[in-house]
């Protein structure tokens, strides 16, 4: 995997990384330049978890949680309030309940 799925939510300014990006970063094979120690999630999954599919299963669980969270949040009613320091466009999205809604 090299990128998050197209249905992943856009990053928010307060969020440094999407959960999927964090998992992909942590589950990649990397070598520390100073120590030369290789961090291999696939090897760790086999040796420690006894499950070579663990990195993929973890990624798929995070995808499922992300998609379900988006579905739930999209179905919530608007709050009818606007936080401070928001643009007019953002305020209308919050007050009206979201983009494309009256």
Backbone as ProteinMPNN parsed JSONL, in Angstrom:
{"seq_chain_A": "XXXXXXXXXXXXXXXXXXXXXXXXXXXXXXXXXXXXXXXXXXXXXXXXXXXXXXXXXXXXXXXXXXXXXXXXXXXXXXXXXXXXXXXXXXXXXXXXXXXXXX", "coords_chain_A": {"N_chain_A": [[0.846, -1.166, 0.0], [0.558, 2.183, -0.83], [-0.771, 4.556, -0.538], [-3.611, 6.238, 0.989], [-7.06, 5.149, 0.8], [-9.399, 6.513, -1.656], [-11.767, 7.27, -0.397], [-11.103, 8.065, 2.082], [-11.152, 10.381, 4.803], [-10.512, 13.928, 4.375], [-7.453, 15.363, 5.608], [-7.506, 17.118, 8.72], [-6.644, 20.379, 9.953], [-5.87, 20.165, 12.643], [-5.129, 17.573, 12.904], [-2.389, 15.563, 12.613], [-1.712, 13.293, 11.064], [-3.516, 10.995, 9.029], [-5.202, 8.101, 10.247], [-4.775, 5.836, 8.671], [-2.465, 6.513, 7.26], [-0.659, 6.629, 9.353], [-0.633, 3.931, 10.186], [0.362, 2.716, 7.842], [2.903, 3.85, 7.769], [4.032, 2.853, 10.155], [3.92, 0.119, 9.69], [5.665, -0.357, 7.665], [8.766, -1.485, 6.195], [11.761, -0.501, 7.571], [15.032, 0.92, 8.041], [17.063, 1.994, 10.614], [19.201, 4.691, 10.297], [21.372, 5.358, 11.938], [21.811, 3.226, 13.799], [21.542, 0.984, 12.246], [19.641, -0.914, 12.626], [16.974, -2.89, 11.543], [13.568, -2.417, 11.135], [11.039, -4.476, 10.727], [7.87, -5.017, 10.037], [6.556, -7.225, 9.008], [8.191, -9.405, 9.679], [8.11, -9.153, 12.46], [5.388, -9.644, 12.865], [5.195, -12.33, 12.168], [7.037, -13.586, 13.935], [6.331, -12.663, 16.561], [3.498, -12.341, 16.76], [2.677, -14.608, 15.506], [1.341, -14.614, 13.144], [1.402, -14.039, 9.936], [-0.201, -12.454, 8.397], [-0.906, -10.284, 9.887], [-0.075, -7.421, 9.595], [-1.555, -6.642, 7.27], [-4.167, -7.292, 8.092], [-4.465, -5.524, 10.241], [-4.342, -3.069, 8.892], [-6.666, -3.315, 7.312], [-8.614, -3.387, 9.328], [-8.377, -0.788, 10.348], [-9.139, 0.678, 8.089], [-11.829, -0.134, 7.928], [-12.853, 0.9, 10.366], [-12.41, 3.651, 9.896], [-14.048, 4.145, 7.624], [-16.597, 3.464, 8.631], [-16.784, 5.333, 10.697], [-16.834, 7.724, 9.21], [-19.279, 7.32, 7.874], [-21.105, 7.309, 10.015], [-20.676, 9.876, 11.139], [-21.411, 11.481, 8.958], [-24.127, 11.074, 8.975], [-25.026, 12.423, 11.181], [-26.975, 15.047, 12.678], [-26.748, 18.597, 11.972], [-25.177, 20.919, 14.24], [-25.969, 23.52, 14.548], [-24.465, 25.618, 15.423], [-21.597, 27.741, 15.195], [-18.128, 27.418, 15.369], [-15.646, 29.704, 16.69], [-13.509, 31.762, 14.619], [-13.931, 30.744, 12.017], [-14.339, 30.485, 8.478], [-16.779, 32.143, 6.334], [-17.877, 30.307, 4.539], [-17.287, 27.841, 5.749], [-18.712, 28.235, 8.118], [-21.365, 28.26, 7.151], [-21.571, 25.657, 6.306], [-21.41, 24.303, 8.727], [-23.567, 25.344, 10.22], [-25.732, 24.813, 8.518], [-25.616, 22.096, 8.377], [-23.916, 20.706, 6.718], [-22.048, 20.251, 3.601], [-23.869, 20.885, 0.633], [-26.357, 20.605, 1.757], [-29.534, 22.028, 2.598]], "CA_chain_A": [[0.0, 0.0, 0.0], [1.348, 3.403, -0.883], [-1.586, 5.727, -0.232], [-4.889, 5.916, 1.604], [-8.13, 5.029, -0.191], [-10.008, 7.794, -2.024], [-12.879, 7.606, 0.493], [-10.57, 8.505, 3.374], [-11.482, 11.789, 5.032], [-9.374, 14.832, 4.202], [-6.836, 15.69, 6.892], [-7.892, 18.368, 9.364], [-5.44, 21.089, 10.417], [-5.468, 19.728, 13.98], [-4.711, 16.177, 12.836], [-1.116, 15.501, 11.898], [-1.748, 12.221, 10.069], [-4.671, 10.111, 9.031], [-4.907, 6.815, 10.89], [-4.236, 4.908, 7.664], [-1.081, 6.904, 6.981], [0.124, 6.23, 10.518], [-0.467, 2.474, 10.126], [1.272, 2.385, 6.73], [4.258, 4.239, 8.18], [4.491, 1.936, 11.205], [3.996, -1.252, 9.193], [6.634, -0.463, 6.573], [10.104, -1.958, 6.546], [12.691, 0.632, 7.59], [16.303, 0.697, 8.729], [17.578, 3.184, 11.292], [20.491, 5.009, 9.671], [22.439, 5.418, 12.931], [22.099, 1.927, 14.41], [21.494, -0.087, 11.26], [18.594, -1.866, 13.017], [15.85, -2.926, 10.617], [12.25, -2.611, 11.7], [10.267, -5.173, 9.71], [6.576, -5.395, 10.61], [6.201, -8.57, 8.551], [8.952, -10.338, 10.504], [7.546, -9.053, 13.809], [4.078, -10.31, 12.858], [5.41, -13.77, 12.131], [7.729, -14.061, 15.135], [5.681, -12.295, 17.809], [2.058, -12.579, 16.704], [2.398, -15.91, 14.91], [0.362, -14.376, 12.094], [2.051, -13.261, 8.877], [-1.185, -11.548, 7.804], [-1.25, -9.239, 10.851], [-0.025, -6.041, 9.08], [-2.687, -6.418, 6.368], [-5.398, -7.324, 8.887], [-4.508, -4.269, 10.98], [-4.691, -2.029, 7.928], [-8.071, -3.488, 6.942], [-9.437, -2.976, 10.475], [-8.357, 0.674, 10.419], [-9.979, 1.121, 6.975], [-13.218, -0.366, 8.322], [-13.208, 1.884, 11.397], [-12.447, 4.967, 9.26], [-15.237, 4.236, 6.773], [-17.773, 3.465, 9.493], [-16.813, 6.625, 11.384], [-17.304, 8.7, 8.222], [-20.701, 7.068, 7.636], [-21.839, 7.742, 11.206], [-20.574, 11.339, 11.254], [-22.197, 12.066, 7.866], [-25.535, 10.952, 9.31], [-25.376, 13.234, 12.344], [-27.563, 16.349, 12.335], [-25.923, 19.768, 12.241], [-25.305, 21.433, 15.597], [-26.576, 24.833, 14.537], [-23.546, 26.6, 15.996], [-20.347, 27.861, 14.439], [-16.98, 27.738, 16.209], [-14.945, 30.957, 16.386], [-12.414, 31.737, 13.639], [-14.269, 29.949, 10.843], [-14.71, 31.286, 7.319], [-18.225, 32.144, 6.104], [-18.234, 29.058, 3.872], [-17.257, 26.796, 6.76], [-19.816, 28.482, 9.037], [-22.628, 27.831, 6.554], [-21.569, 24.194, 6.301], [-21.673, 23.839, 10.083], [-24.921, 25.739, 10.613], [-26.703, 24.151, 7.663], [-25.524, 20.651, 8.53], [-22.925, 20.098, 5.844], [-22.052, 20.718, 2.227], [-24.934, 20.353, -0.211], [-27.617, 20.523, 2.479], [-30.182, 23.343, 2.712]], "C_chain_A": [[0.899, 1.239, 0.0], [0.547, 4.657, -0.59], [-2.901, 5.283, 0.387], [-5.976, 5.875, 0.538], [-8.792, 6.372, -0.48], [-11.162, 8.197, -1.119], [-12.398, 8.034, 1.871], [-10.884, 9.979, 3.559], [-10.271, 12.679, 4.791], [-8.765, 15.162, 5.555], [-7.335, 17.023, 7.418], [-6.621, 19.049, 9.851], [-4.945, 20.603, 11.78], [-4.958, 18.292, 13.998], [-3.439, 16.095, 12.006], [-1.118, 14.447, 10.801], [-3.078, 11.499, 10.153], [-4.254, 8.79, 9.66], [-4.274, 5.839, 9.896], [-2.787, 5.229, 7.327], [-0.17, 6.484, 8.127], [0.39, 4.723, 10.486], [0.51, 2.099, 9.018], [2.71, 2.719, 7.091], [4.832, 3.231, 9.174], [4.685, 0.505, 10.693], [4.971, -1.416, 8.034], [7.969, -0.991, 7.1], [11.034, -0.752, 6.477], [13.943, 0.256, 8.37], [16.772, 2.021, 9.321], [18.986, 3.46, 10.77], [21.641, 5.019, 10.672], [22.821, 4.029, 13.461], [22.173, 0.791, 13.404], [20.435, -1.138, 11.579], [17.43, -1.742, 12.047], [14.569, -3.23, 11.372], [11.377, -3.198, 10.595], [8.98, -5.686, 10.34], [6.173, -6.802, 10.2], [6.914, -9.631, 9.391], [8.399, -10.339, 11.929], [6.213, -9.799, 13.887], [4.233, -11.818, 12.895], [6.0, -14.28, 13.434], [6.936, -13.824, 16.417], [4.205, -12.67, 17.826], [1.726, -13.975, 16.187], [1.399, -15.803, 13.774], [0.988, -13.469, 11.035], [1.102, -12.25, 8.242], [-1.502, -10.353, 8.705], [-1.157, -7.818, 10.29], [-1.206, -5.716, 8.152], [-4.001, -6.384, 7.143], [-5.562, -6.036, 9.701], [-4.94, -3.132, 10.065], [-6.171, -2.11, 7.571], [-9.012, -3.102, 8.086], [-9.498, -1.45, 10.576], [-9.198, 1.264, 9.28], [-11.451, 0.99, 7.361], [-13.67, 0.667, 9.355], [-13.324, 3.28, 10.78], [-13.716, 5.141, 8.424], [-16.513, 4.281, 7.601], [-17.902, 4.784, 10.25], [-17.324, 7.705, 10.449], [-18.802, 8.554, 7.977], [-21.536, 7.589, 8.805], [-21.849, 9.263, 11.314], [-21.412, 12.019, 10.17], [-23.693, 12.031, 8.182], [-25.966, 11.78, 10.507], [-26.009, 14.556, 11.91], [-26.584, 17.472, 12.647], [-26.176, 20.274, 13.645], [-26.004, 22.785, 15.652], [-25.73, 25.908, 15.192], [-22.288, 26.633, 15.15], [-19.221, 28.182, 15.407], [-16.345, 29.057, 15.779], [-13.863, 30.716, 15.357], [-12.696, 30.833, 12.449], [-14.622, 30.89, 9.698], [-16.223, 31.221, 7.142], [-18.668, 30.835, 5.468], [-18.293, 27.918, 4.88], [-18.411, 26.968, 7.728], [-21.126, 27.998, 8.449], [-22.709, 26.318, 6.488], [-21.935, 23.671, 7.683], [-23.114, 24.132, 10.473], [-25.953, 24.965, 9.823], [-26.627, 22.636, 7.765], [-24.568, 19.98, 7.583], [-23.03, 20.603, 4.428], [-23.216, 20.079, 1.461], [-26.273, 20.23, 0.495], [-28.216, 21.913, 2.59], [-29.969, 23.97, 4.065]], "O_chain_A": [[1.874, 1.315, 0.746], [1.13, 5.726, -0.41], [-3.266, 4.109, 0.324], [-5.834, 6.496, -0.515], [-8.754, 7.273, 0.358], [-11.51, 9.377, -1.078], [-13.215, 8.336, 2.741], [-10.886, 10.743, 2.594], [-9.134, 12.247, 4.978], [-9.483, 15.235, 6.552], [-7.56, 17.955, 6.645], [-5.627, 18.379, 10.133], [-3.743, 20.624, 12.048], [-4.411, 17.844, 15.006], [-3.413, 16.503, 10.845], [-0.582, 14.683, 9.718], [-3.687, 11.408, 11.219], [-3.084, 8.41, 9.607], [-3.348, 5.105, 10.241], [-1.975, 4.325, 7.132], [0.955, 6.037, 7.903], [1.515, 4.287, 10.732], [1.388, 1.261, 9.223], [3.629, 1.968, 6.764], [5.981, 2.809, 9.046], [5.523, -0.232, 11.21], [5.088, -2.508, 7.478], [8.248, -0.94, 8.297], [11.094, -0.062, 5.459], [13.914, -0.613, 9.241], [16.865, 3.032, 8.625], [19.852, 2.585, 10.794], [22.776, 4.719, 10.302], [24.003, 3.698, 13.559], [22.788, -0.242, 13.667], [20.338, -2.147, 10.88], [16.957, -0.642, 11.76], [14.5, -4.181, 12.15], [11.019, -2.504, 9.643], [8.992, -6.667, 11.083], [5.515, -7.503, 10.969], [6.312, -10.636, 9.768], [8.238, -11.399, 12.535], [5.945, -10.501, 14.862], [3.479, -12.506, 13.583], [5.536, -15.28, 13.984], [6.878, -14.706, 17.273], [3.719, -13.25, 18.797], [0.62, -14.472, 16.403], [0.692, -16.762, 13.464], [1.085, -12.258, 11.233], [1.551, -11.29, 7.616], [-2.294, -9.493, 8.32], [-2.096, -7.048, 10.49], [-1.787, -4.635, 8.244], [-4.856, -5.538, 6.879], [-6.671, -5.52, 9.833], [-5.803, -2.33, 10.424], [-6.856, -1.088, 7.531], [-10.087, -2.552, 7.845], [-10.557, -0.888, 10.858], [-9.9, 2.253, 9.489], [-12.232, 1.915, 7.14], [-14.751, 1.242, 9.227], [-14.251, 4.019, 11.113], [-14.381, 6.173, 8.511], [-17.417, 5.06, 7.3], [-19.009, 5.294, 10.424], [-18.159, 8.52, 10.843], [-19.515, 9.553, 7.881], [-22.561, 8.238, 8.596], [-22.894, 9.87, 11.55], [-22.058, 13.031, 10.44], [-24.444, 12.88, 7.7], [-27.156, 11.834, 10.821], [-25.622, 15.123, 10.888], [-25.696, 17.316, 13.485], [-27.263, 20.084, 14.189], [-26.566, 23.155, 16.683], [-26.227, 26.995, 15.485], [-21.959, 25.661, 14.47], [-19.338, 29.123, 16.192], [-16.493, 29.475, 14.631], [-13.354, 29.603, 15.229], [-11.773, 30.211, 11.923], [-15.149, 31.978, 9.93], [-16.882, 30.357, 7.721], [-19.723, 30.306, 5.817], [-19.232, 27.121, 4.87], [-19.034, 25.985, 8.131], [-21.929, 27.389, 9.156], [-23.795, 25.75, 6.602], [-22.686, 22.703, 7.801], [-23.805, 23.261, 11.0], [-26.947, 24.504, 10.385], [-27.523, 21.953, 7.267], [-24.42, 18.759, 7.643], [-23.982, 21.301, 4.08], [-23.506, 18.894, 1.62], [-27.244, 19.786, -0.118], [-27.473, 22.892, 2.668], [-30.45, 25.074, 4.317]]}, "name": "protein", "num_of_chains": 1, "seq": "XXXXXXXXXXXXXXXXXXXXXXXXXXXXXXXXXXXXXXXXXXXXXXXXXXXXXXXXXXXXXXXXXXXXXXXXXXXXXXXXXXXXXXXXXXXXXXXXXXXXXX"}
